[in-house]
Amino acid sequence: MDLDLSESELAFQAEARAWLAANVPAEPLPSMDTAEGWALHQEWEAKLAEARWSVVSWPRAYHGREASLVEWVIFEEEYYRAGAPGRVSQNGIFLLAPIIFDHGTQEQRDRFLPTMATGERIWAQCWSEPEAGSDLASLTSTARRDDARGGWVLNGQKTWSSRATFAHWGFGLFRSDPSAERHRGLTYFLFPLDADGVTVRPIAQLDGEAGFAEVFFEDMFVPDSDVLGAPGDGWRVAMSTAGNERGLSLRSPGRFCAAADRLVELYGATRGELGGDDVVDAWIKAQAYRFYTWGTVTRLANGGDMGAAGSVNKVFWSELDIALHETALDLLGPEAELESRWLDGYTFALSGPIYAGTNEVQRNIVAERILGLPREVRG
Amino acid sequence: MRFELTDDQRDFAASLDRLLAGADTAKVARAWADGEHAPGLKLWARLAEQGVPMLATEATPVEVCVAFEALGRFAVPGPWVESAAYLPVALGREVEGIATVAVAPHVPLALDADVADEVYVGSTLATAAGARYVSVDRTRRLFEVTGEGDPDRAAFDLAVLATSAQLLGLGERLLADSVTYVKQRKQFGRQIGSYQAIKHALADVRIALDFARPLVFAAALDQVSVSAAKVACSDAAYLASRTGLQVHGAIGYTAEFDLSIWVTKVRALVGAWGTPAWHRARLRQDLGIA
């Protein structure tokens, strides 16, 4: 049992640290959910890609470095420690790409992955619908077969689509077999958001920015070449563990450790008389998350999978993120309500327990799949 | 980078679990609480045969944690932290037989001084043992001792780590027993474990324990302060005890039902070898924000 980095891992760490120190913008970029901020975040992605830091774990042919899982975690730690910008390409590189690697055709990999790596094409997820949130399998947007044109015709509405306001392409599930029950008969589609038959309507989030949108489909044609996996197999494709491992389930500890360090600094600077224990507790939890992740990485490197532990992880990091930022706001006192990096972090953190599977759904998964408690009666 | 127990460490944990699972430790604990030490001393000898007292001097802190998690899981009574963690480091040698110690101000009383072959204050032999005090955990028989001796920081830290691992084991057992119970108990025509109010409470215990564990082993590898492990394990085990008691309902509140042995031990150990408040203060100091 050890937590030591090898020589090559230390060299990788030093290289990442040096590049980030020389290249991370001195001032935080404007929010990626504004037109100006969006463009600057895309430029940043291009810069990362040019130096092969945008998708370190990918194959070299797609701008990666074939980095190991340990190196990926190291990179993420360095990335956040350096205060580098949020990843506007996150939905694509963490959620969609692993599925394209596992279930896509070679033609799809060659067509989609390079521009995803460079940030030239940004992807938005289109999962939820107005009546299908936690119960995603009840979705009703349809895909109708069009043999004449060799593809499918999409109709319906998606909502809470992160980044869809400015993104170029989307991915999501549609019901391709209306006679099949729930999880069966769904197909995974990739589609341009500026095509005929698609309307994107931005939704202002509680901080006023259009971080997500609703997307309407009216007889939108999608060719067979943009179906991911087999028709009717969309649920299995979307839920495959590979798609979660490096995505939101195995969320890098870097972000939380960096925030915990800044929180300790803030406490030192404000010399608050109160809140010391909250600062320490948030710091302890960030360390716990970091060591827990090294345990997960060890398991995955041995060929294990994340499984339901991803739900344990998600509840913990999303609540930790809120605790870190709430504590900072408490320390800031009456100035906490004023615009600041802490306030931005706080409003962002508030969404954590809701997206990527609400924490209530995650607790059900922990209780049923890890503790073995009986399934609740469902309607 | 390989943050998991080795096969040897896993085998050691499994052999301790096997030994303890067959030893009716709840009965041993009840006898110990009544001052009937014979079954507990017999169990002590069997654990000594497995090498538990020599881990602090002959193995690594990781093995110490493995052993103490097992001692916690089975609520084994006796001055194990004193004999197998604090004193071997403070004295620089394995303890023969049973020894105990008071380390003021955090450990003001000596556990089980009446059965110990040797009683210390700090790292010096005590001059006298005095009155007995009654703990919330009836198996913890605590005694006033007199003597002059300085605390040993390294020894204290290993005791903190061992106590953290013990809390982890206590919490794991409380969760396991609670899960078993809520699958059996039916109310309103259904297993109570099928209700979300129960499921989510137990899921939170699972999550708290899963994130306390890596701090214990990271502290054993000297990668984080033992105080972080003690705070996290205290919180997680305490949550396990409160939730466990709640989901058991009135039966859990009886002395007759074994759950009470684990519930009361958690409360006692939360405050032993440095209270959570003291450990948080020490972490603040380490972080330069005292």
Interface residues (C-beta under 8 A of the other chain):
Chain A: M1 D2 L3 D4 L5 S6 E9 V70 V264 Y267 G268 G276 D277 V279 V280 D281 W283 I284 K285 Q287 A288 Y289 F291 Y292 W294 G295 V297 T298 R299 A309 V312 V315 F316 E360 R363 N364 V366 A367 E368 I370 L371 G372 L373 P374 R375 E376 V377
Chain B: M1 R2 F3 E4 L5 T6 Q9 V62 L175 V179 V182 K183 R190 Q191 G193 S194 Y195 Q196 I198 K199 H200 L202 A203 D204 R206 I207 D210 F211 A212 R213 P214 L215 F217 A218 L221 Q223 V224 A228 V231 A232 A277 R280 L283 R284 L287 G288 I289
